[in-house]
Structures are given as C-alpha cells and as structure tokens.
Amino acid sequence: MKWLGGGLGALLLSVSLPATAETLVATRADGRQIARFAVPDGGEWCVLWHHSVKGFEVSDCYENRGGKMVLTWSHLPDFAAGLDHIPGRGRQVSDGQGGYFILDIDEAVPGNAYVLRPGAGPVDHRLQVGDRVVSLSAVAPRERVRISLTRNED
C-alpha cells in the first residue's frame, strides 16, 4: 500500500490508451470518455477529493484483482461530517498526523463500476493512476460519471 495523495496538482487531461486486458474508464452519461487508463492485474488507482466543509484531501483506493474492481483502502485526515470507519469493514489505523487509514477493506465493487457525481470547484474529484491525475470535476462537475473497470478481449 502506498499513499498517492498530497502535494500533487490536479491535471485535466484525457489519457487515450489502446485497449488492454483491463481498462479503467470514466465516462459521462452521454457515453463520452473523460479518462481511460490501462490498469493491469494488481494495478492500483485512487479517487481523490477535498472534503466540502473541511477542505482536506480524502483518498479512496482500488486494485484490479483478477479483473475485479476492489476497494482496498482509504485515507481520511479527520472524522469530519460524512467520514467515519464502519466496524467490520477494514481496520482503522492512525496516519500519525491526526487522521487515519482504513486498511484491508477488500470490498469488490458490484459490476466493476459505480456512478460518481463529481463536486464542483474546490471539491475537485480526481482519478489518479500512478503519477497521472485527471480532474473529473473540471470536465464534468455535478454530472453523472461512470467509473468502470472493463476486460477487453482485443
């Protein structure tokens, strides 16, 4: 596990990659792609966003496990509104700076996809894969964005 947050500026870019065995795609409701990343088995990515009241960055991180999207860990710098650890869903450990990690969540996402409505402005929902970051909020604020992990046979 490595924490991918903090200090990285959000970039607005569309990453266009050839189809691979596993591809992470963010798509608008009309089908237009916002981002496309190759994520091989064992690859990780995070959804980063700023808490709407406190402004700190929250990370929800996933792994491609055999073609399945699995929520593996989260970082929450505070117990602010809407943020908490649910007992029995991973284990909470201190981040040493007043916040906490929830590790070992290991929760498969049904259908390998979910819909996110990126917050506008300073909330700045972003997808991060390695050192590449795409701001979903900059492209589709308050729109329905489907984030999916797909297996391609190409």
C-alpha positions in Angstrom: 0.0 0.0 0.0 1.3 3.4 -0.9 -0.4 6.7 -0.2 -0.8 8.6 -3.5 -2.4 11.8 -2.2 -0.9 15.1 -1.1 1.0 17.6 -3.0 0.0 16.5 -6.5 -1.6 19.2 -8.6 -4.7 18.1 -10.3 -4.3 17.9 -14.1 -7.1 18.0 -16.6 -6.2 15.6 -19.4 -7.7 12.8 -21.4 -5.5 9.8 -21.4 -6.1 7.8 -24.6 -4.6 4.3 -24.5 -5.1 1.3 -26.7 -7.4 -1.4 -25.3 -5.8 -3.7 -22.9 -6.9 -6.7 -20.8 -8.1 -4.4 -18.1 -9.0 -0.7 -18.6 -10.3 1.8 -16.1 -12.7 4.2 -17.9 -14.5 7.3 -16.7 -17.5 8.1 -18.9 -20.1 10.8 -19.0 -23.8 9.9 -19.1 -23.8 10.6 -22.9 -21.0 8.0 -23.4 -18.2 10.4 -23.9 -15.0 9.3 -22.2 -13.3 11.6 -19.7 -10.3 9.3 -19.0 -9.0 5.9 -19.9 -6.2 4.1 -18.2 -4.6 0.7 -18.6 -4.7 -1.0 -15.2 -3.1 -4.5 -15.3 -3.9 -7.2 -12.7 -2.5 -5.9 -9.4 -2.6 -2.3 -10.6 -3.9 0.4 -8.2 -5.7 3.7 -8.6 -7.4 6.2 -6.3 -10.3 8.6 -6.4 -9.1 11.8 -4.6 -11.3 14.6 -3.5 -11.5 17.5 -1.0 -14.0 17.4 1.9 -16.6 20.0 1.1 -16.5 21.5 4.6 -13.0 21.0 6.0 -11.2 21.1 2.6 -8.7 18.3 3.3 -7.9 15.6 0.7 -9.6 12.2 1.1 -8.4 9.1 -0.8 -10.4 6.0 -1.8 -8.1 3.5 -3.4 -8.8 0.5 -5.5 -7.0 -2.5 -7.0 -7.5 -4.6 -10.1 -7.7 -8.1 -8.6 -8.1 -10.6 -11.4 -10.2 -8.2 -13.4 -12.4 -7.2 -10.4 -12.5 -3.6 -9.0 -11.8 -3.9 -5.3 -11.8 -1.1 -2.8 -8.7 -1.7 -0.7 -8.0 1.3 1.5 -9.0 4.9 2.3 -7.2 7.8 3.9 -9.3 10.3 5.9 -7.4 13.1 7.6 -10.2 13.8 10.1 -13.5 12.5 11.5 -15.4 15.3 9.6 -19.0 15.1 8.6 -19.7 12.0 6.5 -16.4 10.4 7.2 -16.1 7.5 9.6 -14.9 3.9 9.9 -17.6 1.3 9.9 -16.6 -1.5 12.3 -16.0 -4.8 10.5 -15.2 -3.0 7.2 -11.4 -3.0 7.2 -9.2 -1.8 10.1 -8.6 1.7 11.2 -5.0 2.8 11.9 -3.6 6.2 12.7 -1.8 8.1 9.9 0.3 9.8 12.6 -1.0 13.2 11.8 -4.4 13.2 13.4 -6.2 11.3 10.6 -6.5 7.7 9.8 -6.2 5.0 7.2 -8.8 2.3 6.8 -6.8 -0.7 5.5 -7.8 -4.2 4.3 -11.3 -3.1 3.2 -11.1 -5.6 0.3 -14.6 -4.9 -0.9 -15.4 -5.9 -4.5 -17.4 -3.2 -6.4 -20.6 -4.8 -7.8 -20.5 -5.0 -11.6 -17.0 -3.4 -11.6 -18.5 0.0 -11.9 -20.2 2.8 -10.0 -21.6 6.3 -10.7 -20.0 9.3 -9.1 -21.3 12.9 -9.3 -18.0 14.9 -9.1 -18.2 18.0 -6.9 -17.6 21.4 -8.4 -14.9 23.8 -7.6 -12.7 23.1 -4.6 -14.1 19.5 -4.0 -12.2 18.5 -7.2 -12.8 14.8 -7.6 -9.8 13.3 -9.4 -8.7 9.9 -10.7 -5.1 9.1 -10.0 -3.3 6.1 -11.7 0.4 6.2 -10.9 1.6 9.8 -11.4 -1.2 10.6 -13.8 -4.2 12.6 -12.5 -7.4 13.5 -14.3 -9.8 16.0 -12.7 -13.4 14.7 -13.2 -14.7 17.9 -11.5 -13.0 20.1 -14.1 -14.6 18.2 -17.0 -18.0 17.1 -15.6 -18.9 19.0 -12.4 -22.2 17.7 -10.9 -22.7 15.3 -13.9 -23.1 11.5 -13.6 -19.7 9.9 -14.3 -19.5 6.2 -14.5 -16.1 4.7 -13.3 -15.6 1.2 -14.6 -13.0 -1.5 -14.9 -13.5 -3.5 -18.1 -11.9 -6.5 -19.5 -11.2 -6.2 -23.2 -10.5 -9.2 -25.5 -8.7 -7.1 -28.1 
